[in-house]
Amino acid sequence: MPGKAAVQYIHNSACESAAQASCHCFCHGAGHQNDLVVRAAKCGTTADFAALEADLEGIFGGFHASFRDVTTPTRGARRVLDPADAASTGHAVGRGATWYETLIVDESLHTLFLQVATTSQAASRGDRNAREAFVERITSGAISVVGSATPVATLADSHVWCSIVSEYLAGLLARTQASPLPPVFDDICYPRLKLGRRPGALPRVQTAGLAHLAAESAVSSLTGSVQEEPMRLVAAATCPDLWHHPAVVRFAIQPVVTASTWSPAHSTTIVTAADVQQLERRWARNHHW
């Protein structure tokens, strides 16, 4: 790994195969988990799907039987409830709330990966190639746009790219829905936190990032509606931690969880639209939604 001084100027490509929720690369999240996103976008065979499914399980753990299930393996970065407390601990405050909230976002992202891979398997080879190219071009261009010498000093600093993608997705949603959009897309905080943080590098690259997404969308052979599914996965998977980013949950996760196709077989059975609405209410209490 490059030394501290060099890291400020060189993209740490290890983040593209990252297995952890956190990301401290100076691409500001743009390349985070890109390897997995590409594999889902171009998945074409049952063997491809099985290999991806196994790797995702290694990263996210299994799908829990209920919110009281603390025996199923969980994402390594998470703090699991003590088995002695699991049956009685509430999910509204404290560690019980943290467990409930992180399980929702982690299982949602895990399932979204599988849903994108399932869609890809059903697509033609030409469409799979186009999906792969679309994701790769978005990511390679994003690293050039948002990667910089600006240090990643806090968690918020890694949320630049997912903030941009969530804003772009919000713009697409605004064309079909009348609901007001949030004033900012980079408010970084967990659902019950009163004050959020903002990534300092975002204002400098925001316009260029949005223009990059618009340009790649315009030249892709995929239709707009087909582009949205992999783009939601890009937003969610490149986010260092969905638990800290309400805009990504709102524009990349909520539309999928509330759709009639949620959830594919052999994926989450505990995450529902009502659970995501609970996160919405918790963030909204402190004006973060």
CYANA upper distance limits for C-alpha pairs under 8 A (distance plus 0.5 A):
  1 MET  CA     12 ASN  CA      8.21
  2 PRO  CA      6 ALA  CA      6.18
  2 PRO  CA      7 VAL  CA      6.13
  3 GLY  CA      7 VAL  CA      6.59
  4 LYS  CA      8 GLN  CA      7.45
  5 ALA  CA      9 TYR  CA      8.21
  6 ALA  CA     10 ILE  CA      6.71
  7 VAL  CA     11 HIS  CA      7.51
  7 VAL  CA     12 ASN  CA      7.57
  7 VAL  CA     25 CYS  CA      8.35
  7 VAL  CA     26 PHE  CA      7.56
  8 GLN  CA     26 PHE  CA      6.74
  8 GLN  CA    148 SER  CA      7.81
  8 GLN  CA    149 ALA  CA      5.31
  8 GLN  CA    150 THR  CA      7.17
  8 GLN  CA    151 PRO  CA      6.47
  9 TYR  CA     26 PHE  CA      7.93
  9 TYR  CA    148 SER  CA      6.85
  9 TYR  CA    149 ALA  CA      5.43
 10 ILE  CA     26 PHE  CA      7.80
 11 HIS  CA     25 CYS  CA      7.17
 11 HIS  CA     26 PHE  CA      6.47
 11 HIS  CA     27 CYS  CA      6.30
 11 HIS  CA    143 ILE  CA      8.30
 11 HIS  CA    147 GLY  CA      7.72
 12 ASN  CA     25 CYS  CA      6.23
 12 ASN  CA     26 PHE  CA      7.65
 12 ASN  CA     27 CYS  CA      8.18
 13 SER  CA     17 SER  CA      8.32
 13 SER  CA     31 GLY  CA      7.97
 14 ALA  CA     18 ALA  CA      6.84
 15 CYS  CA     23 CYS  CA      7.33
 15 CYS  CA     25 CYS  CA      7.07
 15 CYS  CA     31 GLY  CA      6.84
 15 CYS  CA     32 HIS  CA      5.47
 15 CYS  CA     33 GLN  CA      6.81
 16 GLU  CA     31 GLY  CA      5.57
 16 GLU  CA     32 HIS  CA      5.22
 16 GLU  CA     33 GLN  CA      4.93
 16 GLU  CA     34 ASN  CA      5.27
 16 GLU  CA     35 ASP  CA      6.06
 17 SER  CA     32 HIS  CA      7.59
 17 SER  CA     33 GLN  CA      5.47
 17 SER  CA     34 ASN  CA      7.12
 17 SER  CA     35 ASP  CA      5.95
 17 SER  CA     36 LEU  CA      7.42
 18 ALA  CA     23 CYS  CA      8.34
 18 ALA  CA     32 HIS  CA      6.94
 18 ALA  CA     33 GLN  CA      5.81
 19 ALA  CA     33 GLN  CA      7.94
 19 ALA  CA     59 ILE  CA      5.93
 20 GLN  CA     59 ILE  CA      7.73
 20 GLN  CA     76 GLY  CA      7.88
 20 GLN  CA     77 ALA  CA      7.22
 21 ALA  CA     77 ALA  CA      6.97
 21 ALA  CA    240 PRO  CA      5.92
 21 ALA  CA    241 ASP  CA      5.97
 22 SER  CA    155 LEU  CA      8.27
 22 SER  CA    240 PRO  CA      5.36
 22 SER  CA    241 ASP  CA      6.84
 23 CYS  CA     29 GLY  CA      7.04
 23 CYS  CA     32 HIS  CA      7.44
 23 CYS  CA    158 SER  CA      6.88
 23 CYS  CA    240 PRO  CA      5.83
 24 HIS  CA     28 HIS  CA      8.00
 24 HIS  CA     29 GLY  CA      8.36
 24 HIS  CA    152 VAL  CA      6.72
 24 HIS  CA    155 LEU  CA      8.32
 24 HIS  CA    158 SER  CA      6.92
 25 CYS  CA     29 GLY  CA      7.26
 25 CYS  CA    152 VAL  CA      7.70
 25 CYS  CA    158 SER  CA      7.83
 26 PHE  CA    147 GLY  CA      6.42
 26 PHE  CA    148 SER  CA      7.04
 26 PHE  CA    149 ALA  CA      7.70
 26 PHE  CA    150 THR  CA      7.70
 26 PHE  CA    151 PRO  CA      7.12
 26 PHE  CA    152 VAL  CA      6.72
 26 PHE  CA    158 SER  CA      8.14
 27 CYS  CA     31 GLY  CA      7.06
 27 CYS  CA    143 ILE  CA      6.04
 27 CYS  CA    146 VAL  CA      6.74
 27 CYS  CA    147 GLY  CA      4.56
 27 CYS  CA    148 SER  CA      7.32
 27 CYS  CA    158 SER  CA      8.27
 28 HIS  CA    146 VAL  CA      7.20
 28 HIS  CA    147 GLY  CA      6.78
 28 HIS  CA    152 VAL  CA      7.83
 28 HIS  CA    157 ASP  CA      6.83
 28 HIS  CA    158 SER  CA      4.70
 28 HIS  CA    159 HIS  CA      6.64
 28 HIS  CA    160 VAL  CA      6.02
 28 HIS  CA    161 TRP  CA      6.75
 29 GLY  CA    158 SER  CA      5.59
 29 GLY  CA    159 HIS  CA      6.50
 29 GLY  CA    160 VAL  CA      7.17
 29 GLY  CA    161 TRP  CA      6.22
 29 GLY  CA    162 CYS  CA      7.52
 29 GLY  CA    238 THR  CA      6.00
 29 GLY  CA    239 CYS  CA      6.86
 29 GLY  CA    240 PRO  CA      7.07
 30 ALA  CA    139 THR  CA      6.78
 30 ALA  CA    142 ALA  CA      6.36
 30 ALA  CA    143 ILE  CA      6.04
 30 ALA  CA    146 VAL  CA      7.81
 30 ALA  CA    147 GLY  CA      8.24
 30 ALA  CA    160 VAL  CA      8.32
 30 ALA  CA    161 TRP  CA      5.70
 30 ALA  CA    162 CYS  CA      7.85
 30 ALA  CA    238 THR  CA      6.58
 31 GLY  CA    139 THR  CA      6.67
 31 GLY  CA    140 SER  CA      8.29
 31 GLY  CA    142 ALA  CA      8.44
 31 GLY  CA    143 ILE  CA      7.08
 31 GLY  CA    238 THR  CA      7.09
 32 HIS  CA    237 ALA  CA      7.50
 32 HIS  CA    238 THR  CA      5.13
 32 HIS  CA    239 CYS  CA      7.87
 32 HIS  CA    240 PRO  CA      7.90
 33 GLN  CA     37 VAL  CA      7.03
 33 GLN  CA    237 ALA  CA      6.68
 33 GLN  CA    238 THR  CA      6.57
 34 ASN  CA     38 VAL  CA      6.63
 34 ASN  CA    139 THR  CA      7.88
 34 ASN  CA    234 VAL  CA      8.27
 34 ASN  CA    237 ALA  CA      8.20
 34 ASN  CA    238 THR  CA      7.71
 35 ASP  CA     39 ARG  CA      6.81
 36 LEU  CA     40 ALA  CA      6.77
 36 LEU  CA     52 LEU  CA      8.12
 37 VAL  CA     41 ALA  CA      6.64
 37 VAL  CA    113 PHE  CA      7.78
 37 VAL  CA    135 VAL  CA      8.13
 37 VAL  CA    230 PRO  CA      8.42
 37 VAL  CA    233 LEU  CA      7.46
 37 VAL  CA    234 VAL  CA      7.23
 37 VAL  CA    237 ALA  CA      7.71
 38 VAL  CA     42 LYS  CA      6.68
 38 VAL  CA    132 GLU  CA      6.35
 38 VAL  CA    135 VAL  CA      6.95
 38 VAL  CA    136 GLU  CA      7.57
 39 ARG  CA     43 CYS  CA      6.22
 39 ARG  CA     48 ASP  CA      8.47
 39 ARG  CA     52 LEU  CA      7.65
 39 ARG  CA    117 ALA  CA      8.18
 40 ALA  CA     49 PHE  CA      8.42
 40 ALA  CA     52 LEU  CA      7.86
 40 ALA  CA    113 PHE  CA      6.66
 40 ALA  CA    114 LEU  CA      7.63
 40 ALA  CA    116 VAL  CA      6.33
 40 ALA  CA    117 ALA  CA      4.82
 40 ALA  CA    120 SER  CA      7.75
 41 ALA  CA    116 VAL  CA      6.69
 41 ALA  CA    117 ALA  CA      6.44
 41 ALA  CA    120 SER  CA      6.47
 41 ALA  CA    128 ARG  CA      7.36
 41 ALA  CA    131 ARG  CA      6.22
 41 ALA  CA    132 GLU  CA      6.09
 41 ALA  CA    135 VAL  CA      8.02
 41 ALA  CA    230 PRO  CA      7.07
 42 LYS  CA    117 ALA  CA      7.73
 42 LYS  CA    120 SER  CA      6.45
 42 LYS  CA    121 GLN  CA      8.32
 42 LYS  CA    128 ARG  CA      5.46
 42 LYS  CA    129 ASN  CA      7.07
 42 LYS  CA    131 ARG  CA      6.92
 42 LYS  CA    132 GLU  CA      5.82
 43 CYS  CA     48 ASP  CA      6.30
 43 CYS  CA     49 PHE  CA      6.76
 43 CYS  CA    117 ALA  CA      5.84
 43 CYS  CA    118 THR  CA      8.12
 43 CYS  CA    120 SER  CA      5.99
 43 CYS  CA    121 GLN  CA      6.14
 43 CYS  CA    128 ARG  CA      7.94
 44 GLY  CA     48 ASP  CA      6.95
 44 GLY  CA     49 PHE  CA      8.03
 44 GLY  CA    117 ALA  CA      8.49
 44 GLY  CA    120 SER  CA      6.81
 44 GLY  CA    121 GLN  CA      5.00
 44 GLY  CA    122 ALA  CA      8.28
 44 GLY  CA    125 ARG  CA      8.21
 44 GLY  CA    128 ARG  CA      7.98
 45 THR  CA     49 PHE  CA      6.79
 45 THR  CA    121 GLN  CA      6.82
 46 THR  CA     50 ALA  CA      6.54
 47 ALA  CA     51 ALA  CA      6.65
 48 ASP  CA     52 LEU  CA      6.71
 49 PHE  CA     53 GLU  CA      6.43
 49 PHE  CA    117 ALA  CA      7.28
 49 PHE  CA    118 THR  CA      8.35
 50 ALA  CA     54 ALA  CA      6.64
 51 ALA  CA     55 ASP  CA      6.81
 52 LEU  CA     56 LEU  CA      6.57
 53 GLU  CA     57 GLU  CA      6.71
 53 GLU  CA    114 LEU  CA      7.70
 54 ALA  CA     58 GLY  CA      6.88
 55 ASP  CA     59 ILE  CA      6.98
 56 LEU  CA     60 PHE  CA      6.38
 56 LEU  CA     61 GLY  CA      7.97
 56 LEU  CA    110 HIS  CA      7.34
 57 GLU  CA     61 GLY  CA      5.14
 57 GLU  CA     62 GLY  CA      6.21
 59 ILE  CA     75 ARG  CA      6.57
 59 ILE  CA     76 GLY  CA      7.95
 60 PHE  CA     73 PRO  CA      8.49
 60 PHE  CA     74 THR  CA      6.53
 60 PHE  CA     75 ARG  CA      4.83
 60 PHE  CA     76 GLY  CA      7.97
 60 PHE  CA    106 ASP  CA      7.30
 60 PHE  CA    107 GLU  CA      8.09
 60 PHE  CA    110 HIS  CA      7.17
 61 GLY  CA     72 THR  CA      7.73
 61 GLY  CA     73 PRO  CA      5.12
 61 GLY  CA     74 THR  CA      4.90
 61 GLY  CA     75 ARG  CA      5.79
 61 GLY  CA     76 GLY  CA      8.46
 62 GLY  CA     72 THR  CA      6.39
 62 GLY  CA     73 PRO  CA      6.00
 62 GLY  CA     74 THR  CA      6.99
 63 PHE  CA     72 THR  CA      7.67
 63 PHE  CA    107 GLU  CA      7.32
 63 PHE  CA    267 SER  CA      6.89
 63 PHE  CA    268 THR  CA      6.02
 63 PHE  CA    269 THR  CA      8.09
 64 HIS  CA     69 ASP  CA      6.43
 64 HIS  CA     70 VAL  CA      8.37
 64 HIS  CA     72 THR  CA      6.38
 64 HIS  CA    268 THR  CA      7.81
 64 HIS  CA    269 THR  CA      8.23
 64 HIS  CA    270 ILE  CA      7.72
 65 ALA  CA     69 ASP  CA      6.46
 65 ALA  CA    269 THR  CA      7.63
 65 ALA  CA    270 ILE  CA      7.46
 66 SER  CA    270 ILE  CA      6.46
 67 PHE  CA    100 TYR  CA      7.05
 67 PHE  CA    103 LEU  CA      8.33
 67 PHE  CA    270 ILE  CA      7.79
 68 ARG  CA     86 ALA  CA      5.95
 68 ARG  CA     87 ALA  CA      6.44
 69 ASP  CA     86 ALA  CA      8.00
 70 VAL  CA     80 VAL  CA      7.09
 70 VAL  CA     81 LEU  CA      7.04
 70 VAL  CA     82 ASP  CA      8.19
 70 VAL  CA     83 PRO  CA      6.85
 70 VAL  CA     86 ALA  CA      7.53
 71 THR  CA     83 PRO  CA      8.48
 74 THR  CA     78 ARG  CA      7.52
 74 THR  CA     80 VAL  CA      8.00
 75 ARG  CA    106 ASP  CA      8.10
 78 ARG  CA     99 TRP  CA      8.38
 78 ARG  CA    102 THR  CA      8.02
 79 ARG  CA     99 TRP  CA      7.70
 80 VAL  CA     99 TRP  CA      7.22
 81 LEU  CA     85 ASP  CA      7.25
 81 LEU  CA     86 ALA  CA      6.43
 81 LEU  CA     95 ARG  CA      7.94
 81 LEU  CA     96 GLY  CA      7.72
 81 LEU  CA     99 TRP  CA      7.41
 82 ASP  CA     86 ALA  CA      6.64
 83 PRO  CA     87 ALA  CA      8.20
 85 ASP  CA     89 THR  CA      6.13
 89 THR  CA     96 GLY  CA      6.26
 90 GLY  CA     96 GLY  CA      5.96
 90 GLY  CA     97 ALA  CA      7.53
 91 HIS  CA     95 ARG  CA      8.40
 91 HIS  CA     96 GLY  CA      5.02
 91 HIS  CA     97 ALA  CA      4.64
 91 HIS  CA     98 THR  CA      8.14
 91 HIS  CA     99 TRP  CA      8.04
 91 HIS  CA    100 TYR  CA      6.40
 92 ALA  CA     96 GLY  CA      7.30
 92 ALA  CA     97 ALA  CA      5.37
 93 VAL  CA     97 ALA  CA      5.30
 93 VAL  CA     98 THR  CA      8.10
 94 GLY  CA     98 THR  CA      6.93
 95 ARG  CA     99 TRP  CA      6.60
 96 GLY  CA    100 TYR  CA      6.71
 97 ALA  CA    101 GLU  CA      6.50
 98 THR  CA    102 THR  CA      6.49
 99 TRP  CA    103 LEU  CA      6.52
100 TYR  CA    104 ILE  CA      6.88
101 GLU  CA    105 VAL  CA      7.07
101 GLU  CA    191 PRO  CA      8.38
101 GLU  CA    243 TRP  CA      7.48
101 GLU  CA    279 LEU  CA      7.57
102 THR  CA    106 ASP  CA      6.47
102 THR  CA    243 TRP  CA      6.43
103 LEU  CA    107 GLU  CA      6.43
104 ILE  CA    108 SER  CA      6.50
104 ILE  CA    270 ILE  CA      8.50
104 ILE  CA    271 VAL  CA      6.34
104 ILE  CA    275 ASP  CA      7.69
104 ILE  CA    276 VAL  CA      7.89
105 VAL  CA    109 LEU  CA      6.72
105 VAL  CA    242 LEU  CA      6.62
105 VAL  CA    243 TRP  CA      6.84
105 VAL  CA    249 VAL  CA      8.27
106 ASP  CA    110 HIS  CA      6.62
106 ASP  CA    242 LEU  CA      8.27
107 GLU  CA    111 THR  CA      6.47
107 GLU  CA    268 THR  CA      6.64
107 GLU  CA    271 VAL  CA      7.65
108 SER  CA    112 LEU  CA      6.57
108 SER  CA    253 ILE  CA      7.44
108 SER  CA    257 VAL  CA      8.08
108 SER  CA    268 THR  CA      7.87
108 SER  CA    271 VAL  CA      7.37
109 LEU  CA    113 PHE  CA      6.82
109 LEU  CA    233 LEU  CA      8.29
109 LEU  CA    236 ALA  CA      7.16
109 LEU  CA    237 ALA  CA      7.55
109 LEU  CA    253 ILE  CA      8.04
110 HIS  CA    114 LEU  CA      7.23
110 HIS  CA    267 SER  CA      8.43
111 THR  CA    115 GLN  CA      6.60
111 THR  CA    263 SER  CA      7.66
111 THR  CA    264 PRO  CA      7.93
111 THR  CA    267 SER  CA      6.17
111 THR  CA    268 THR  CA      6.89
112 LEU  CA    116 VAL  CA      6.65
112 LEU  CA    233 LEU  CA      7.20
112 LEU  CA    256 VAL  CA      8.31
113 PHE  CA    117 ALA  CA      6.78
113 PHE  CA    233 LEU  CA      7.38
114 LEU  CA    118 THR  CA      6.55
114 LEU  CA    264 PRO  CA      8.01
114 LEU  CA    267 SER  CA      8.21
115 GLN  CA    119 THR  CA      6.76
115 GLN  CA    263 SER  CA      8.17
115 GLN  CA    264 PRO  CA      6.66
116 VAL  CA    120 SER  CA      6.69
116 VAL  CA    229 GLU  CA      7.38
116 VAL  CA    230 PRO  CA      7.20
116 VAL  CA    233 LEU  CA      8.23
117 ALA  CA    121 GLN  CA      6.76
118 THR  CA    122 ALA  CA      7.10
119 THR  CA    123 ALA  CA      6.94
120 SER  CA    128 ARG  CA      6.55
123 ALA  CA    127 ASP  CA      6.49
123 ALA  CA    128 ARG  CA      6.79
124 SER  CA    128 ARG  CA      6.74
125 ARG  CA    129 ASN  CA      6.68
126 GLY  CA    130 ALA  CA      6.74
127 ASP  CA    131 ARG  CA      6.58
127 ASP  CA    222 LEU  CA      7.86
128 ARG  CA    132 GLU  CA      6.66
129 ASN  CA    133 ALA  CA      6.63
130 ALA  CA    134 PHE  CA      6.49
130 ALA  CA    220 SER  CA      7.80
130 ALA  CA    221 SER  CA      7.17
130 ALA  CA    222 LEU  CA      7.25
131 ARG  CA    135 VAL  CA      6.81
131 ARG  CA    222 LEU  CA      7.87
131 ARG  CA    227 GLN  CA      8.29
131 ARG  CA    230 PRO  CA      8.03
132 GLU  CA    136 GLU  CA      6.65
133 ALA  CA    137 ARG  CA      6.43
134 PHE  CA    138 ILE  CA      6.63
134 PHE  CA    216 GLU  CA      7.70
134 PHE  CA    217 SER  CA      8.46
134 PHE  CA    220 SER  CA      7.02
135 VAL  CA    139 THR  CA      6.71
135 VAL  CA    230 PRO  CA      7.67
135 VAL  CA    231 MET  CA      8.11
135 VAL  CA    234 VAL  CA      8.13
136 GLU  CA    140 SER  CA      6.52
137 ARG  CA    141 GLY  CA      6.42
137 ARG  CA    216 GLU  CA      7.75
138 ILE  CA    142 ALA  CA      6.46
138 ILE  CA    212 HIS  CA      8.06
138 ILE  CA    213 LEU  CA      7.18
138 ILE  CA    216 GLU  CA      7.17
139 THR  CA    143 ILE  CA      6.72
140 SER  CA    144 SER  CA      7.14
141 GLY  CA    145 VAL  CA      6.68
141 GLY  CA    212 HIS  CA      7.64
142 ALA  CA    146 VAL  CA      6.38
142 ALA  CA    147 GLY  CA      8.06
142 ALA  CA    161 TRP  CA      7.94
142 ALA  CA    209 GLY  CA      7.20
142 ALA  CA    212 HIS  CA      7.86
143 ILE  CA    147 GLY  CA      5.53
145 VAL  CA    205 VAL  CA      7.21
145 VAL  CA    208 ALA  CA      7.17
145 VAL  CA    209 GLY  CA      6.75
146 VAL  CA    160 VAL  CA      7.94
146 VAL  CA    161 TRP  CA      7.43
146 VAL  CA    205 VAL  CA      6.30
146 VAL  CA    209 GLY  CA      7.57
150 THR  CA    201 ALA  CA      7.53
151 PRO  CA    157 ASP  CA      8.50
152 VAL  CA    157 ASP  CA      5.73
152 VAL  CA    158 SER  CA      7.01
153 ALA  CA    157 ASP  CA      7.06
154 THR  CA    158 SER  CA      8.06
155 LEU  CA    159 HIS  CA      7.93
155 LEU  CA    240 PRO  CA      8.49
156 ALA  CA    160 VAL  CA      8.30
156 ALA  CA    188 ILE  CA      6.48
156 ALA  CA    197 ARG  CA      6.54
156 ALA  CA    198 ARG  CA      6.26
156 ALA  CA    199 PRO  CA      5.35
157 ASP  CA    198 ARG  CA      7.87
157 ASP  CA    199 PRO  CA      4.80
157 ASP  CA    200 GLY  CA      6.99
157 ASP  CA    201 ALA  CA      7.59
158 SER  CA    199 PRO  CA      7.71
158 SER  CA    239 CYS  CA      8.30
158 SER  CA    240 PRO  CA      7.05
159 HIS  CA    163 SER  CA      6.55
159 HIS  CA    186 ASP  CA      7.66
159 HIS  CA    188 ILE  CA      8.36
159 HIS  CA    199 PRO  CA      7.03
159 HIS  CA    239 CYS  CA      6.63
159 HIS  CA    240 PRO  CA      7.10
160 VAL  CA    164 ILE  CA      7.01
160 VAL  CA    186 ASP  CA      7.81
160 VAL  CA    199 PRO  CA      6.71
160 VAL  CA    201 ALA  CA      7.48
160 VAL  CA    202 LEU  CA      5.96
161 TRP  CA    165 VAL  CA      6.83
161 TRP  CA    209 GLY  CA      8.24
161 TRP  CA    235 ALA  CA      8.31
161 TRP  CA    238 THR  CA      7.96
161 TRP  CA    239 CYS  CA      8.21
162 CYS  CA    166 SER  CA      6.49
162 CYS  CA    234 VAL  CA      8.32
162 CYS  CA    235 ALA  CA      5.42
162 CYS  CA    236 ALA  CA      7.62
162 CYS  CA    238 THR  CA      6.63
162 CYS  CA    239 CYS  CA      5.81
162 CYS  CA    248 VAL  CA      7.35
163 SER  CA    167 GLU  CA      6.71
163 SER  CA    185 PHE  CA      5.83
163 SER  CA    186 ASP  CA      5.73
163 SER  CA    235 ALA  CA      8.38
163 SER  CA    247 ALA  CA      7.75
163 SER  CA    248 VAL  CA      7.51
164 ILE  CA    168 TYR  CA      6.78
164 ILE  CA    185 PHE  CA      7.92
164 ILE  CA    206 GLN  CA      6.80
164 ILE  CA    209 GLY  CA      6.88
164 ILE  CA    210 LEU  CA      6.85
165 VAL  CA    169 LEU  CA      6.68
165 VAL  CA    210 LEU  CA      7.94
165 VAL  CA    213 LEU  CA      8.28
165 VAL  CA    231 MET  CA      8.16
165 VAL  CA    234 VAL  CA      8.29
165 VAL  CA    235 ALA  CA      6.03
166 SER  CA    170 ALA  CA      6.54
166 SER  CA    185 PHE  CA      7.35
166 SER  CA    232 ARG  CA      8.47
166 SER  CA    235 ALA  CA      6.74
166 SER  CA    247 ALA  CA      6.72
166 SER  CA    248 VAL  CA      5.79
166 SER  CA    251 PHE  CA      6.32
166 SER  CA    252 ALA  CA      7.26
167 GLU  CA    171 GLY  CA      6.82
167 GLU  CA    185 PHE  CA      6.55
167 GLU  CA    247 ALA  CA      8.35
168 TYR  CA    172 LEU  CA      7.09
168 TYR  CA    210 LEU  CA      6.85
168 TYR  CA    213 LEU  CA      8.03
169 LEU  CA    173 LEU  CA      6.79
169 LEU  CA    228 GLU  CA      8.20
169 LEU  CA    231 MET  CA      8.47
169 LEU  CA    232 ARG  CA      8.06
169 LEU  CA    251 PHE  CA      6.65
169 LEU  CA    252 ALA  CA      7.91
170 ALA  CA    174 ALA  CA      6.58
170 ALA  CA    181 LEU  CA      7.62
170 ALA  CA    251 PHE  CA      6.47
171 GLY  CA    175 ARG  CA      7.34
172 LEU  CA    176 THR  CA      8.08
173 LEU  CA    177 GLN  CA      6.60
174 ALA  CA    178 ALA  CA      6.95
174 ALA  CA    179 SER  CA      7.86
174 ALA  CA    181 LEU  CA      8.08
182 PRO  CA    289 TRP  CA      7.18
185 PHE  CA    247 ALA  CA      5.90
185 PHE  CA    248 VAL  CA      8.43
186 ASP  CA    197 ARG  CA      8.46
186 ASP  CA    198 ARG  CA      6.26
186 ASP  CA    199 PRO  CA      7.39
186 ASP  CA    245 HIS  CA      7.87
186 ASP  CA    247 ALA  CA      7.72
187 ASP  CA    196 GLY  CA      6.03
187 ASP  CA    197 ARG  CA      6.45
187 ASP  CA    198 ARG  CA      6.14
187 ASP  CA    245 HIS  CA      7.24
187 ASP  CA    246 PRO  CA      7.84
187 ASP  CA    247 ALA  CA      8.12
187 ASP  CA    288 HIS  CA      7.20
188 ILE  CA    196 GLY  CA      5.48
188 ILE  CA    197 ARG  CA      5.52
188 ILE  CA    198 ARG  CA      6.58
188 ILE  CA    244 HIS  CA      5.78
188 ILE  CA    245 HIS  CA      5.62
188 ILE  CA    246 PRO  CA      7.85
189 CYS  CA    193 LEU  CA      6.42
189 CYS  CA    194 LYS  CA      8.48
189 CYS  CA    195 LEU  CA      7.56
189 CYS  CA    196 GLY  CA      5.17
189 CYS  CA    197 ARG  CA      7.19
189 CYS  CA    243 TRP  CA      8.10
189 CYS  CA    244 HIS  CA      4.92
189 CYS  CA    245 HIS  CA      6.65
189 CYS  CA    246 PRO  CA      8.06
190 TYR  CA    243 TRP  CA      5.94
190 TYR  CA    244 HIS  CA      4.80
190 TYR  CA    245 HIS  CA      7.48
190 TYR  CA    246 PRO  CA      8.29
190 TYR  CA    283 TRP  CA      8.09
191 PRO  CA    243 TRP  CA      7.79
191 PRO  CA    244 HIS  CA      7.78
191 PRO  CA    246 PRO  CA      8.08
191 PRO  CA    279 LEU  CA      6.85
191 PRO  CA    280 GLU  CA      8.39
191 PRO  CA    282 ARG  CA      5.73
191 PRO  CA    283 TRP  CA      4.98
192 ARG  CA    282 ARG  CA      6.34
192 ARG  CA    283 TRP  CA      6.77
192 ARG  CA    286 ASN  CA      7.98
193 LEU  CA    283 TRP  CA      8.37
193 LEU  CA    286 ASN  CA      7.87
194 LYS  CA    286 ASN  CA      5.99
195 LEU  CA    286 ASN  CA      8.36
196 GLY  CA    288 HIS  CA      8.45
201 ALA  CA    205 VAL  CA      7.40
202 LEU  CA    206 GLN  CA      5.99
203 PRO  CA    207 THR  CA      8.31
205 VAL  CA    209 GLY  CA      6.47
206 GLN  CA    210 LEU  CA      6.77
207 THR  CA    211 ALA  CA      6.67
208 ALA  CA    212 HIS  CA      6.58
209 GLY  CA    213 LEU  CA      6.96
210 LEU  CA    214 ALA  CA      6.77
211 ALA  CA    215 ALA  CA      6.57
212 HIS  CA    216 GLU  CA      6.75
213 LEU  CA    217 SER  CA      6.57
214 ALA  CA    218 ALA  CA      6.65
215 ALA  CA    219 VAL  CA      7.01
216 GLU  CA    220 SER  CA      6.60
217 SER  CA    224 GLY  CA      7.91
217 SER  CA    227 GLN  CA      7.93
222 LEU  CA    226 VAL  CA      6.55
222 LEU  CA    227 GLN  CA      6.55
223 THR  CA    227 GLN  CA      6.71
224 GLY  CA    228 GLU  CA      7.04
225 SER  CA    229 GLU  CA      8.06
226 VAL  CA    230 PRO  CA      8.34
227 GLN  CA    231 MET  CA      6.69
228 GLU  CA    232 ARG  CA      6.51
229 GLU  CA    233 LEU  CA      7.02
230 PRO  CA    234 VAL  CA      6.66
231 MET  CA    235 ALA  CA      6.77
232 ARG  CA    236 ALA  CA      6.70
232 ARG  CA    251 PHE  CA      8.08
232 ARG  CA    252 ALA  CA      5.06
232 ARG  CA    253 ILE  CA      7.82
233 LEU  CA    237 ALA  CA      6.21
233 LEU  CA    252 ALA  CA      7.52
234 VAL  CA    238 THR  CA      6.27
235 ALA  CA    239 CYS  CA      6.71
235 ALA  CA    248 VAL  CA      7.02
235 ALA  CA    252 ALA  CA      6.87
236 ALA  CA    242 LEU  CA      7.37
236 ALA  CA    248 VAL  CA      6.80
236 ALA  CA    249 VAL  CA      7.99
236 ALA  CA    252 ALA  CA      6.67
236 ALA  CA    253 ILE  CA      7.75
239 CYS  CA    245 HIS  CA      8.34
239 CYS  CA    248 VAL  CA      8.23
241 ASP  CA    245 HIS  CA      7.45
242 LEU  CA    246 PRO  CA      7.76
242 LEU  CA    248 VAL  CA      7.37
242 LEU  CA    249 VAL  CA      7.01
245 HIS  CA    249 VAL  CA      7.12
246 PRO  CA    250 ARG  CA      6.51
246 PRO  CA    280 GLU  CA      8.33
246 PRO  CA    283 TRP  CA      7.53
246 PRO  CA    288 HIS  CA      7.35
246 PRO  CA    289 TRP  CA      6.65
247 ALA  CA    251 PHE  CA      6.62
247 ALA  CA    289 TRP  CA      7.38
248 VAL  CA    252 ALA  CA      5.81
248 VAL  CA    253 ILE  CA      7.40
249 VAL  CA    253 ILE  CA      5.24
249 VAL  CA    254 GLN  CA      6.49
250 ARG  CA    254 GLN  CA      5.67
250 ARG  CA    255 PRO  CA      7.92
250 ARG  CA    280 GLU  CA      8.28
250 ARG  CA    289 TRP  CA      8.28
251 PHE  CA    255 PRO  CA      6.99
252 ALA  CA    256 VAL  CA      7.65
253 ILE  CA    257 VAL  CA      6.73
254 GLN  CA    258 THR  CA      6.54
254 GLN  CA    273 ALA  CA      7.82
254 GLN  CA    276 VAL  CA      7.00
255 PRO  CA    259 ALA  CA      6.74
256 VAL  CA    261 THR  CA      8.45
256 VAL  CA    262 TRP  CA      7.15
257 VAL  CA    262 TRP  CA      6.08
257 VAL  CA    263 SER  CA      7.79
257 VAL  CA    271 VAL  CA      8.34
257 VAL  CA    272 THR  CA      6.93
257 VAL  CA    273 ALA  CA      6.13
257 VAL  CA    276 VAL  CA      8.26
258 THR  CA    262 TRP  CA      7.48
258 THR  CA    272 THR  CA      8.01
258 THR  CA    273 ALA  CA      5.62
263 SER  CA    267 SER  CA      7.22
263 SER  CA    268 THR  CA      7.26
263 SER  CA    269 THR  CA      8.11
271 VAL  CA    275 ASP  CA      6.60
271 VAL  CA    276 VAL  CA      8.10
272 THR  CA    276 VAL  CA      7.19
273 ALA  CA    277 GLN  CA      6.65
274 ALA  CA    278 GLN  CA      6.70
275 ASP  CA    279 LEU  CA      7.09
276 VAL  CA    280 GLU  CA      6.75
277 GLN  CA    281 ARG  CA      6.73
278 GLN  CA    282 ARG  CA      6.83
279 LEU  CA    283 TRP  CA      6.70
280 GLU  CA    284 ALA  CA      6.38
280 GLU  CA    289 TRP  CA      7.02
281 ARG  CA    285 ARG  CA      6.65
282 ARG  CA    286 ASN  CA      7.93
283 TRP  CA    287 HIS  CA      6.97
283 TRP  CA    288 HIS  CA      5.61
283 TRP  CA    289 TRP  CA      6.02
284 ALA  CA    288 HIS  CA      5.87
284 ALA  CA    289 TRP  CA      5.31
